Amino acid sequence: MDLVAVPGGFVAISGSGKLFRVEAERGEISWSVNLDEPPAGVSVSSGAEAGGGGWVAVPLAREVVVVAAADGGVVARIPRSEGGALQISATEAGLLLLDSPSRAELREPGSGVILWTRELPAPASAPGTSCRGQIVVGLESGLLAGLDSSSGELRWSRRLGSPAAAPPACAGRHLSVATADNNLHALRLHRRSAGKMWKMKTGADPAAAPIFAGRSVLLPSKDTYLYGMKRRNGHLVFRIRLGRRPGPAAIVGDLVLVSGAQATRLEAYRLPLGYSAGGFDVPVGSRFVTPPILSGGTLAMGVVKFGVADRSRLIAIGVDRSPSPPAPADPDSGGQAQ
């Protein structure tokens, strides 16, 4: 199962290619669509915070199908190149396809019309990210490239020394990029360049994209730790051992919520210092099959019983997004929570 957030709810994508929209408030299924073949990658959506009706893009073996999140109608079928890797992203400018061998293509999701095409200096190593009128893409050559969102023009490139191993994260002018040599890079974005702020060595490859949360940047890592660093200088604030390899995390107010494949508990930690704030256990005999996904005031996760992988279901939790009382002062050099 794959799960994405859309305005007012969630779309679940089964392993056979069936899509369901689940309303966030009551859990009702408002539509379903059968694509008649299994997905061939991770689906993306325009996001629950983007406003409007939203859309969901599902990669299949020979095409990417775009479905309207409001009514479930198929609005575009976009052919893809035979063979090779495909990275897809939902950006502010449209649907970005990074196809084999080194082509970047921006499509209007409602029609599939090509807005621009650009040949990159090397194949993409991870999906791209929107940031201040640019699309930032990590390449297999170890370059990071910034493209103009409206034209696809290459504005700048910067050598990181290793390919991006997850999509870059963006907050304001700040970029965070985790690379395959176990480094987390912090860059300051300009119109025609991206300047180095700091670089930090982590314990393993990233398990998901970095996450900006207030004055912190977080990194779920394949060494089973969740790292929390100061956004301005990279100083370690916490390093939390999760016991299992984590997946993408969700930020709710001043909480970070994280679980992982095969995990049976959703853990919560209070920012900025990473103090434990409890958690949520799945029913006995079950495990998570999706990371926590947030839409409005509802957090949803896919779960399945052990040994019954073809019968997954959703669990939803109502969340309060208001911050908690102030935590102790944030120290200049981080301690560790384990």
Buried (B, 14 or more C-beta within 10 A) or exposed (E): BBBBBBBBBBBBBBEEBBBBBBBBEEBEEBBEBEBEBBBBBEBBBBBBEBEEBBBBBBBBEEBBBBBBBBEBEEBBEBEBEEEEBBBBBBBEBBBBBBBBBBBBBBBBBBEBEEBBEBEBEBBBBBBBBBBBBBBBBBBBBBBBBBBBBEEBEBBBBBEBEBBBBBBBBBBEBBBBBBBBBBBBBBBEBBEEEBEEBBBBEBEEBBBBBBBBBEEBBBBBBBBBBBBBBBBEEBBBBBBBEBEBBBBBBBBBBBBBBBBBBEBBBBBBBBBBBBBEBEEBEBEEEBBBBBBBBBBBEBBBBBBBBEEEEEEBBBBBBEBEEEBEEEBEEBEEEBEEBE
